[in-house]
């Protein structure tokens, strides 16, 4: 289960878009090249427009067709997002070298180059819904003509630059509209997913009232630690948050007699408790937006020294975000009341996390926990105040209703 069980919808969309990009790119490139280099010179009005073939044209063919196996490799290794960058940078670089080489070596020829493939890339770039790629393509293509113009001292390059600017403006409008729509759908999906997840958690907390708020607090603590690592994007953190809320979902499978037992568990009962990560992971393995981070559910009880469960993974064998969740889960478990003990003071829980460095927890993450600890305290205190306020309001309502009945 350490590998993702299911590719996300966004990854699948990126793969499909990339495949279409490759088909169109090569179709347009080949058709344009055949027409420009072989058919156009044969036409009465085209002999003066065609550019002579030079060695860099053949180098371009070799590079672009050599990128096909590279693209297949990246697709198979779930890195389709790199392909568009490689193609654009490769094509633009060889075009700059080719054009400067040709026009500097042929005096009297005015610059007449330009490639319809470039227009295709600019206009097609919004389909990836990626602003970084759009800016690279737009600015990169404009700079290409500027560099060539400065090198060959031909002001005619201002015309293709103008065309690039106009096409980029059109592409930006398309990109903005697509991006706005995607963001609206995404926010709607996130709200629906959050509602479903919190509904499930509420069901679990009805089963075990002593863990009320535990999932939410663990998710908040874990998010603080994950953000502090600076390793994750916003979308990744959102998915991690929802998965973290469900880290104990497998406890629904545990009998109430064991889950809320006020005394020490027997060996057999503890073995049943230890099944909840596996049960929980299986329960959500087909849920889009959760399945990609299923390791958080499956491995959050593993220990750095290899004595955890369910797989007794050791050190960096444990998925990174599961290590993050383990610290958050342990801290909240210690600072919350249970059927068999009262909550520990924050200072004591903090000390025990530090003492677990290199044995129960990832040493580097424990160091980061120390750096972010004050924000954990602030969240804990605000959460307690919020709960007390809610309880007081409920009590006032109950007292008011009771007086009305009397």
Buried (B, 14 or more C-beta within 10 A) or exposed (E): BBEBBBBBEBBEBBBEBBBEBBEBBBEBBBEBBEBBBEEBBEEEEEEEEBBEEBEBBEEBBEBBEEBEEBBEEBBEEEEBBBBBBEBBEBBBBBBBBBBBBBBEEEEEEEBEBBBBBBBBBBBBBBBBBBBEBBBBBBEBBBBBBBBBBEBBEBEEBEEBBEBBEEBBEEBBEBBEEBBEEEEEEEEEEBEEBBEEBBEBBEEBBEBBEBBBBBBBBBBBBBBBBBBBBEEBEEEBBBBBBBBBBBBBBBBBBBEEEBBBBEEEBEEEBEEBBEBBBBBBBBBBBEBBBBBBBBBBBBBBBBBBBBEBBBBEBBBEEBBBBBBBBBBBBBBBBBBBEBEEEEBBEBEEBBEBBBEBBEEBBBEEBBEBBEEBBEBBEEBBEEBEEEEEEEEEEEEEEEEEEEEEEE
